[in-house]
Amino acid sequence: MRTPFCVLLLAASEVLAQVAPPPPLVRLFPLALDAGGRPVTDLAADEFKIADQNKAQSIFAYRKPLLEPDFPDAPGVFSNRPAGVIPHATAILLDMLNMNQTDRLSSWKDLDRFLSQPPSGESLYFYLLNLEGVLIPIHAAGPNQAGDRAAEFDKAMKAASHGRPVQLGAEDQVKKTYKAFEDLAGQLAALSGRRDIVWITGGVPRVWDPKNHKCHTLDFVVPPSVPVVDIAGKGGPDMSANVPVSRPIEPGQATGGDWVDCGLYVPHLAVTLDKAGTAVNPVSHSRDLTPEASHDLEQMALLTGGHSFFREDIPTVLTKVAQSANTYSIAYDPSAENWDNKFHQIHIACLRPGVKLQVRERYFALADTRPAADRQHAALGAALQNPSDIAGIGLKARLTPAGQARHIEIRIHAPDILLREQNGQFEGSVYLLVAILGAAGPLGEPSLESFDLKLTAAQRQAATNEGIPIAHDQAFDSQVQRIRLIVLDRKTNAVGSLTVPLI
C-alpha cells in the first residue's frame, strides 16, 4: 500500500526533475528595536549586513514584518493567516531537573498564580520536566483541552516533590534535558507559524565532549592582532567590540567554558530545533545565578533565535516573546564549502543608527548530501503530512462551481515569494500541489503544477496589494471532504499550505 508521501514522490518526481533546484540557505529572523525598545519595521534589505565565519554574505531573500493583513478577505475566502499575520505558539517548560529546591518552590508558586487565570486562546501550552527527566504535558500542544490546568500542575508538582535520583549522572541529565527540548519542538512543529519554548530553569546542563582535544571559552575582547571583517560598511557601527574570540582550554575544564562548542549533543540539539523552527527562551528567577550560568543561558538563546530573561515574571516574558514573534525574514546563500559540519558564528549589523538587533548568532552547518530535488520532495511531503497548515507563504483561496468540478482561485502573498528583477520584469516560480482529502486522509494521487511568474512593476505592486493569482480546476466525488493546497517557492524552498473544506 502506498503511503501519502510515496504517492507524492511518484507524482512530483517528473516535474521537479525539470527545473533547477534552490541552493541551501541560512535563514535569520531578526527583531529590530529602537533605543526605547520599540520595534522598527521599515528597514530595507540594504540596511542589514551579514558575516558568516567572518565572510561577508549577500542577502538572497528578504521580507519585512507583517503589520496588517496581507490583502483583504472576501466572503467565502479561506486563509492560512486568518488574523492577517503569521500564527505564533508558545510552550512554557518548567524545568525541575535543572533547578535547586528553593527555585523549584518559588517557580511553583508563581506559575500556580499564573495558571489560575491564563490568557485565552489555544496558542499557549504548558509542560513540566520532572526530576527523573520525564516530559509531562499539563496542557499539550494541539486542540484545546478541557480541564483545570492549575489542578493538573499542582498534582504533577506534588508527585515530583522528592530528591533528584542519585543514579542520574551529569551526562544523563544533559541527554534528558535536550531530549525534552527535541520532543517538545517535535510536538510544536505540528502547529502553524513561529514556535517558542519559554524555558524556566536554573541553568544549562552540560558535559564536555571527551573527543574534543581542544575546547574553547569565549572572551569578549578582540586583540589588535585579530582581523575583523567590516560587515557594517563605511560609516556604520563598529562591531569589533562584540566579536567573540576563542581561546583554548583543557578538556574537562568547566570554569568559563563554552558549552556550545564543547558540549556533547549540542550539534544534534541545534539542528533539531532549527529544522523544527523552534526558539528557546531561557528564564531564570534565581537570585544566586553566577555570571557563567547567565552567559550559558544567553548563549542558548543566541543559538536558537530566542531571548534570555532574568528575574522577570511570566506574563511579562510572554508579552515580550509574543512581540518578538513578528520579525524580519532574511536568507543568504553561502558557498558550498560553508557546509562543513561545524558551528558557525553569524554577525549581523544594522546600518541605521540607534537600531539594535536581536537574532541568533550561530548555527550548526550540517552538510545535506541529498540531491536538491529530494529536499524539495521532503518539503512538499512534510507539508502534506502536517496536521496543521503552514504559514511560511501566505495563501488565500476561494472555491466556485465549474460544471462537475470546482474552480480554485488562489492568491499568494507576494512578499513571501522571491521575485528577481530581470530586464524590467520581476521573475519567480512556484509549485502548486493539490491533494484531495477524505475522512481517512488523501484520496488518490496529488497533482503538481509549476507556474513561472513574470510581472511588470505595476503587476508586482498590484500583487503586493491583492496577492499573486493562480488558478486550478479540480473534479471531486462524494468522498472528498477537504482539499489541501501547497505552494513551494522553487527559488527558496519556502512553503505555505492551506486546507479548504468543501461546503
KAVENCOR-V567953 format. One line per field, one symbol per residue. phi: phi as a letter, one per 40 degrees, with the letter a starting at -180 (. if undefined). psi: psi as a letter, one per 30 degrees, with the letter a starting at -180 (. if undefined). burial: 1 if it has 24 or more other C-alpha atoms within 12 Angstrom, else 0. Layout:
phi->???
psi->???
burial->???
This chain:
phi->.ccdccdcccccdcccccbcccccbbbbbcbbbcccgccbbbccdccbbbbbfgbcbcccaaacdcbaddaccbdgcbacbccgbccabbbcbccccbbccccccccdccccccccaccchbcbbabbbcccgccbccacchddbchccccccccccccbcaccdcccccccccccccccdcccccccccccgcbbbcbcabiccaaccccccbcbbbbbbccdcccbccccgcgccccccbccbcbcbcdgcccgcbcccbccgcdcccccccccgbbbbcbbbccbccdccccccccccccbgcbbbbfbccdcccccccccccbcbbbbbccccccbfbcbcbbbbbcccgbbbbacbaaccccbccddccccdccccccccccbcbbcbcbbabbbcagcbbcbbbbbcdccbcbccbfgbbbaabbbbbbcbbcbhcbgcccbbbbcbbbcdccccccccbgccbbabbcbbcccbabbbbbbcccbgcbbbabbccb
psi->kkleeeeeeeefeeeffflklllklkkkikkkkafggkkjggklegfkkkkjhgkklkkekkklkjflkelkllkgklkgifgflklkkkkkjjifehlleeeeeeeeeeeeeeffillllggklklkjaffgkjjkejlkakkklljeeeeeeeeeefgillkkffjleeeeeeeeeeeeeeeeeefffllakkkkjjjlfljklkkjffjfjlllkkhkjlffjkkkjfflkfakjfefgjkkkkklkkfjfkgljfeefkkfeeeeeeeeeefhkkkjkkkgkfgkleeeeeeeeeeefefgakkkjhkleeeeeeeeeegfjlljkkljllefeighlkkkkkklkfkkgkkkjlkglljikkjfkkeeeeeeeeeeeeefkfllkgekkkkkkkkkibgakkjkkkkjeffkjjkkjhfljkaklkjkjkkkaegakjaklkklkkkkjkleeeeeeeeeflkkllkkkklaffkelkkkkkkjfffgkkklkkkkj.
burial->00011011101110110000111111111111100000111010101111111111111111111100111010001111110111111111111111110011111101110010000000111111111111111111110000001101110110010000000000011111111111111111111111111111111111111000001111000000000111110000101100111000001110011111111111111111111111111111110000001111111111111111111011001101111111111111110001100011111111110011111111111100000111111111111111011111111111100000000111111111111100000111111111111000111111111110111000010011011111110111000101111111111111111111010
